[in-house]
Amino acid sequence: MTKAELVSKVAMQTGYDKTTILNVLESGMGVIKKSVASGENVYLRGFGSFITKVRAEKIARNITKSTSIVVPEHKIPAFKPAREFSVDVRK
């Protein structure tokens, strides 16, 4: 499902126009992005959590040149679905 399809479905279910739904969706995603980027986790009860994970420093290999490089510790965004969400998907 694309963002446009999501906006259309929510607009049909709620009766609001698509531009309003798109603005709400865009601002919601923007808040989540800024929160996770600043290190703050976002918890949506019944849906899941947007969290920041830390990847440890590691040594990577370039096979074609037979060299090793050090990949520094870095943060990545992650999503952990809620238990109810996981159960609904398994059905």
C-alpha positions in Angstrom: 0.0 0.0 0.0 1.3 3.4 -0.9 0.9 6.6 1.0 -1.7 7.8 -1.6 -3.7 4.6 -1.1 -3.5 5.0 2.7 -4.7 8.6 2.5 -7.6 7.5 0.2 -8.7 4.7 2.5 -8.6 6.9 5.6 -10.5 9.6 3.8 -13.2 7.2 2.8 -13.5 5.8 6.4 -13.5 9.1 8.2 -15.3 11.4 5.7 -12.5 14.0 5.8 -11.0 15.3 2.5 -7.8 13.8 1.3 -5.7 17.0 1.7 -6.5 17.1 5.4 -5.7 13.5 5.9 -2.4 13.9 3.9 -1.4 16.9 6.1 -2.1 15.0 9.3 -0.2 12.0 8.0 2.8 14.0 6.9 3.0 16.0 10.1 2.7 12.8 12.2 5.5 11.1 10.3 7.6 14.3 10.6 7.1 14.3 14.4 8.1 10.6 14.6 11.2 11.1 12.5 12.4 14.1 14.6 11.7 12.2 17.8 13.6 9.1 16.8 16.5 11.2 15.3 16.9 13.0 18.6 17.1 9.7 20.5 13.6 9.7 21.9 11.5 6.6 21.4 7.9 6.8 20.1 5.4 4.3 21.6 2.0 3.8 19.9 0.0 1.5 22.1 -1.5 -1.4 20.1 0.6 -0.6 17.0 4.3 -0.6 17.9 7.4 1.3 18.9 9.7 3.4 16.8 13.1 3.1 18.5 16.8 3.9 17.9 19.2 1.0 18.0 23.0 1.3 18.3 25.1 -0.9 16.0 28.5 -1.8 17.5 31.8 -1.0 15.8 32.9 -3.8 13.5 35.5 -4.8 11.0 34.2 -5.1 7.4 36.1 -6.6 4.5 36.4 -5.5 0.9 36.7 -8.9 -0.8 37.8 -7.5 -4.2 40.7 -5.5 -2.7 41.4 -7.9 0.2 41.4 -5.1 2.7 39.7 -4.5 6.0 38.0 -1.3 7.2 36.6 -0.4 10.6 32.9 0.6 10.5 32.3 2.9 13.5 29.5 2.5 16.0 26.3 4.1 14.6 22.6 4.5 15.3 19.8 3.1 13.1 16.0 3.6 13.3 13.9 0.4 14.1 10.3 -0.5 14.4 9.1 -3.1 16.9 5.5 -4.1 16.4 3.1 -4.5 19.4 2.0 -8.0 20.4 -1.6 -7.3 19.3 -0.3 -6.1 15.9 1.8 -9.3 15.5 -1.1 -11.5 16.4 -3.3 -9.8 13.9 -0.8 -10.2 11.1 -0.3 -14.0 11.9 -4.1 -14.7 11.4 
